[in-house]
Amino acid sequence: MMGEIIQMALSDHVSFEQIWALHGLGPNEVQALMKRELKRGSYVAWRKRVRAFTQRRAFYK
């Protein structure tokens, strides 16, 4: 299950709302999971990409 959540979070096509609907984890919980499971550089790159999506589309991640 954890691997599936990480895969979904890394996808540019899956929103936090979809992760919430399938697994019951909110954005803060997904962030904590990603921070715990990814290497530091991978986590930082993921957060940067998620922030870029947020700035472009308010409803996405």
Chimera marker file (.cmm) of the C-alpha trace (Angstrom):
<marker_set name="trace">
<marker id="1" x="0.000" y="0.000" z="0.000" r="1" g="1" b="0" radius="0.5"/>
<marker id="2" x="2.782" y="2.446" z="0.891" r="1" g="1" b="0" radius="0.5"/>
<marker id="3" x="4.442" y="1.839" z="-2.480" r="1" g="1" b="0" radius="0.5"/>
<marker id="4" x="1.178" y="2.598" z="-4.267" r="1" g="1" b="0" radius="0.5"/>
<marker id="5" x="0.750" y="5.871" z="-2.360" r="1" g="1" b="0" radius="0.5"/>
<marker id="6" x="4.314" y="6.927" z="-3.190" r="1" g="1" b="0" radius="0.5"/>
<marker id="7" x="3.779" y="6.059" z="-6.852" r="1" g="1" b="0" radius="0.5"/>
<marker id="8" x="0.548" y="8.080" z="-6.904" r="1" g="1" b="0" radius="0.5"/>
<marker id="9" x="2.196" y="11.053" z="-5.166" r="1" g="1" b="0" radius="0.5"/>
<marker id="10" x="5.079" y="11.018" z="-7.652" r="1" g="1" b="0" radius="0.5"/>
<marker id="11" x="2.665" y="11.011" z="-10.597" r="1" g="1" b="0" radius="0.5"/>
<marker id="12" x="1.875" y="14.377" z="-12.133" r="1" g="1" b="0" radius="0.5"/>
<marker id="13" x="-1.618" y="13.116" z="-12.954" r="1" g="1" b="0" radius="0.5"/>
<marker id="14" x="-2.852" y="12.232" z="-9.458" r="1" g="1" b="0" radius="0.5"/>
<marker id="15" x="-4.067" y="14.896" z="-7.042" r="1" g="1" b="0" radius="0.5"/>
<marker id="16" x="-3.997" y="14.821" z="-3.257" r="1" g="1" b="0" radius="0.5"/>
<marker id="17" x="-7.800" y="14.568" z="-3.370" r="1" g="1" b="0" radius="0.5"/>
<marker id="18" x="-7.548" y="11.303" z="-5.310" r="1" g="1" b="0" radius="0.5"/>
<marker id="19" x="-5.047" y="9.934" z="-2.798" r="1" g="1" b="0" radius="0.5"/>
<marker id="20" x="-7.429" y="10.968" z="0.001" r="1" g="1" b="0" radius="0.5"/>
<marker id="21" x="-10.366" y="9.216" z="-1.689" r="1" g="1" b="0" radius="0.5"/>
<marker id="22" x="-8.459" y="5.952" z="-2.199" r="1" g="1" b="0" radius="0.5"/>
<marker id="23" x="-6.280" y="5.756" z="0.911" r="1" g="1" b="0" radius="0.5"/>
<marker id="24" x="-7.618" y="8.314" z="3.397" r="1" g="1" b="0" radius="0.5"/>
<marker id="25" x="-4.353" y="10.275" z="3.653" r="1" g="1" b="0" radius="0.5"/>
<marker id="26" x="-4.399" y="14.061" z="3.519" r="1" g="1" b="0" radius="0.5"/>
<marker id="27" x="-1.699" y="16.273" z="1.973" r="1" g="1" b="0" radius="0.5"/>
<marker id="28" x="0.235" y="16.620" z="5.247" r="1" g="1" b="0" radius="0.5"/>
<marker id="29" x="0.250" y="12.861" z="5.794" r="1" g="1" b="0" radius="0.5"/>
<marker id="30" x="1.393" y="12.231" z="2.215" r="1" g="1" b="0" radius="0.5"/>
<marker id="31" x="4.177" y="14.799" z="2.664" r="1" g="1" b="0" radius="0.5"/>
<marker id="32" x="5.323" y="13.114" z="5.873" r="1" g="1" b="0" radius="0.5"/>
<marker id="33" x="5.287" y="9.708" z="4.192" r="1" g="1" b="0" radius="0.5"/>
<marker id="34" x="7.282" y="11.000" z="1.222" r="1" g="1" b="0" radius="0.5"/>
<marker id="35" x="9.796" y="12.737" z="3.486" r="1" g="1" b="0" radius="0.5"/>
<marker id="36" x="10.265" y="9.553" z="5.491" r="1" g="1" b="0" radius="0.5"/>
<marker id="37" x="10.536" y="7.170" z="2.520" r="1" g="1" b="0" radius="0.5"/>
<marker id="38" x="12.396" y="9.158" z="-0.158" r="1" g="1" b="0" radius="0.5"/>
<marker id="39" x="16.009" y="10.235" z="-0.188" r="1" g="1" b="0" radius="0.5"/>
<marker id="40" x="16.416" y="13.885" z="0.742" r="1" g="1" b="0" radius="0.5"/>
<marker id="41" x="17.211" y="15.037" z="-2.804" r="1" g="1" b="0" radius="0.5"/>
<marker id="42" x="14.248" y="13.140" z="-4.250" r="1" g="1" b="0" radius="0.5"/>
<marker id="43" x="11.921" y="14.600" z="-1.626" r="1" g="1" b="0" radius="0.5"/>
<marker id="44" x="13.143" y="18.169" z="-2.284" r="1" g="1" b="0" radius="0.5"/>
<marker id="45" x="12.704" y="17.710" z="-6.056" r="1" g="1" b="0" radius="0.5"/>
<marker id="46" x="9.189" y="16.302" z="-5.523" r="1" g="1" b="0" radius="0.5"/>
<marker id="47" x="8.165" y="19.215" z="-3.280" r="1" g="1" b="0" radius="0.5"/>
<marker id="48" x="9.514" y="21.705" z="-5.830" r="1" g="1" b="0" radius="0.5"/>
<marker id="49" x="7.491" y="20.055" z="-8.600" r="1" g="1" b="0" radius="0.5"/>
<marker id="50" x="4.339" y="19.924" z="-6.457" r="1" g="1" b="0" radius="0.5"/>
<marker id="51" x="4.708" y="23.630" z="-5.605" r="1" g="1" b="0" radius="0.5"/>
<marker id="52" x="5.040" y="24.463" z="-9.315" r="1" g="1" b="0" radius="0.5"/>
<marker id="53" x="1.769" y="22.622" z="-10.012" r="1" g="1" b="0" radius="0.5"/>
<marker id="54" x="0.079" y="24.459" z="-7.153" r="1" g="1" b="0" radius="0.5"/>
<marker id="55" x="1.095" y="27.811" z="-8.570" r="1" g="1" b="0" radius="0.5"/>
<marker id="56" x="-0.194" y="26.876" z="-12.038" r="1" g="1" b="0" radius="0.5"/>
<marker id="57" x="-3.385" y="25.113" z="-10.987" r="1" g="1" b="0" radius="0.5"/>
<marker id="58" x="-4.978" y="25.773" z="-7.608" r="1" g="1" b="0" radius="0.5"/>
<marker id="59" x="-6.969" y="22.503" z="-7.641" r="1" g="1" b="0" radius="0.5"/>
<marker id="60" x="-3.960" y="20.286" z="-8.335" r="1" g="1" b="0" radius="0.5"/>
<marker id="61" x="-1.713" y="18.996" z="-5.561" r="1" g="1" b="0" radius="0.5"/>
<link id1="1" id2="2" r="1" g="1" b="0" radius="0.2"/>
<link id1="2" id2="3" r="1" g="1" b="0" radius="0.2"/>
<link id1="3" id2="4" r="1" g="1" b="0" radius="0.2"/>
<link id1="4" id2="5" r="1" g="1" b="0" radius="0.2"/>
<link id1="5" id2="6" r="1" g="1" b="0" radius="0.2"/>
<link id1="6" id2="7" r="1" g="1" b="0" radius="0.2"/>
<link id1="7" id2="8" r="1" g="1" b="0" radius="0.2"/>
<link id1="8" id2="9" r="1" g="1" b="0" radius="0.2"/>
<link id1="9" id2="10" r="1" g="1" b="0" radius="0.2"/>
<link id1="10" id2="11" r="1" g="1" b="0" radius="0.2"/>
<link id1="11" id2="12" r="1" g="1" b="0" radius="0.2"/>
<link id1="12" id2="13" r="1" g="1" b="0" radius="0.2"/>
<link id1="13" id2="14" r="1" g="1" b="0" radius="0.2"/>
<link id1="14" id2="15" r="1" g="1" b="0" radius="0.2"/>
<link id1="15" id2="16" r="1" g="1" b="0" radius="0.2"/>
<link id1="16" id2="17" r="1" g="1" b="0" radius="0.2"/>
<link id1="17" id2="18" r="1" g="1" b="0" radius="0.2"/>
<link id1="18" id2="19" r="1" g="1" b="0" radius="0.2"/>
<link id1="19" id2="20" r="1" g="1" b="0" radius="0.2"/>
<link id1="20" id2="21" r="1" g="1" b="0" radius="0.2"/>
<link id1="21" id2="22" r="1" g="1" b="0" radius="0.2"/>
<link id1="22" id2="23" r="1" g="1" b="0" radius="0.2"/>
<link id1="23" id2="24" r="1" g="1" b="0" radius="0.2"/>
<link id1="24" id2="25" r="1" g="1" b="0" radius="0.2"/>
<link id1="25" id2="26" r="1" g="1" b="0" radius="0.2"/>
<link id1="26" id2="27" r="1" g="1" b="0" radius="0.2"/>
<link id1="27" id2="28" r="1" g="1" b="0" radius="0.2"/>
<link id1="28" id2="29" r="1" g="1" b="0" radius="0.2"/>
<link id1="29" id2="30" r="1" g="1" b="0" radius="0.2"/>
<link id1="30" id2="31" r="1" g="1" b="0" radius="0.2"/>
<link id1="31" id2="32" r="1" g="1" b="0" radius="0.2"/>
<link id1="32" id2="33" r="1" g="1" b="0" radius="0.2"/>
<link id1="33" id2="34" r="1" g="1" b="0" radius="0.2"/>
<link id1="34" id2="35" r="1" g="1" b="0" radius="0.2"/>
<link id1="35" id2="36" r="1" g="1" b="0" radius="0.2"/>
<link id1="36" id2="37" r="1" g="1" b="0" radius="0.2"/>
<link id1="37" id2="38" r="1" g="1" b="0" radius="0.2"/>
<link id1="38" id2="39" r="1" g="1" b="0" radius="0.2"/>
<link id1="39" id2="40" r="1" g="1" b="0" radius="0.2"/>
<link id1="40" id2="41" r="1" g="1" b="0" radius="0.2"/>
<link id1="41" id2="42" r="1" g="1" b="0" radius="0.2"/>
<link id1="42" id2="43" r="1" g="1" b="0" radius="0.2"/>
<link id1="43" id2="44" r="1" g="1" b="0" radius="0.2"/>
<link id1="44" id2="45" r="1" g="1" b="0" radius="0.2"/>
<link id1="45" id2="46" r="1" g="1" b="0" radius="0.2"/>
<link id1="46" id2="47" r="1" g="1" b="0" radius="0.2"/>
<link id1="47" id2="48" r="1" g="1" b="0" radius="0.2"/>
<link id1="48" id2="49" r="1" g="1" b="0" radius="0.2"/>
<link id1="49" id2="50" r="1" g="1" b="0" radius="0.2"/>
<link id1="50" id2="51" r="1" g="1" b="0" radius="0.2"/>
<link id1="51" id2="52" r="1" g="1" b="0" radius="0.2"/>
<link id1="52" id2="53" r="1" g="1" b="0" radius="0.2"/>
<link id1="53" id2="54" r="1" g="1" b="0" radius="0.2"/>
<link id1="54" id2="55" r="1" g="1" b="0" radius="0.2"/>
<link id1="55" id2="56" r="1" g="1" b="0" radius="0.2"/>
<link id1="56" id2="57" r="1" g="1" b="0" radius="0.2"/>
<link id1="57" id2="58" r="1" g="1" b="0" radius="0.2"/>
<link id1="58" id2="59" r="1" g="1" b="0" radius="0.2"/>
<link id1="59" id2="60" r="1" g="1" b="0" radius="0.2"/>
<link id1="60" id2="61" r="1" g="1" b="0" radius="0.2"/>
</marker_set>
